[in-house]
Amino acid sequence: MPEPVYGPPPGAPTAGASYARSSGEDLPLAAPPRRVPAVMHLGLFAWRGWELFTVVMVVVAPLALWIFLPAGLPVMLGLVLAVVVGYRWRLHRQRMRVLRWGKVATVTDVTTSPTSTSYTNVPMRQARGWRTTSRAYTGQGVRSEVAFEVEEAPGRLVLKGLPYAGGVVLADPRRTADALCISSVPFSVAPGPDGELAVHVSLWQGIGAGLTLGLYAALAGIAVIVAGHTWT
């Protein structure tokens, strides 16, 4: 059974375009609460090039300031790490909660519109059914507002980047604000033969998570060393 395609073709957003479809997943998912493989915790450190670039620039750009005021560097590093790790942890907790408790939602409407953001060779993920692919995208960003129902409870989900293309939407019927499109998960995930989630982490995704963890650990180490030399 071929997977349905929703929305406009990638790279050709249309303002105000609206698409009403129901989900067409063909892989049964075990009833919640279901087991989420431990490897999914690597998603906490998934590689995000724009985030890492921003962190490095925030720390390196005021280099002259750190030369004359080295005691301020550990404070800046601590604040940056607290914000970044806190944000990642919040998203990770919500993602794990939806994967454990969410049910496959029925998509009732999709409205897309262009955003003011343009991308050049930025890695982005897009899903059709349970199948998620990644590619370097160049073009204008798209805002997709996805309306759905799960056990007759309505909800809405906003996606930015590539247009929504029919990816499975999971939502917790007890609180539909806890919802995600499967393309938002950093790794490929789909139900196995027993209905439980199976996760595939590619070699490059594993390397990216390791580099992210290593970079933030190095920044924390620098903060500790500099504080030890300047605060005593």
Buried (B, 14 or more C-beta within 10 A) or exposed (E): EEBBBBBBEBEEBBEEBEBEBEBBBEBEBEEBEBEBBEEBEBBBBBBBEEBBEEBEEBBEEBEEEBEEEBEBBBBBBBEBBEEBBEEBEEBBEBBBBBBBBBBBBBBBEBBBBBEEEEBEEBBBBBBBBBBBEBEEBEBBBBBBBBBBBBEEBEBBBEBEBBBBBBBBBBBBBEEBEBBBBBBBBBBBBBBEEEEEBEBEBEEEBBEBBEEBEEBBEEBBEBBEEBBEEEEE
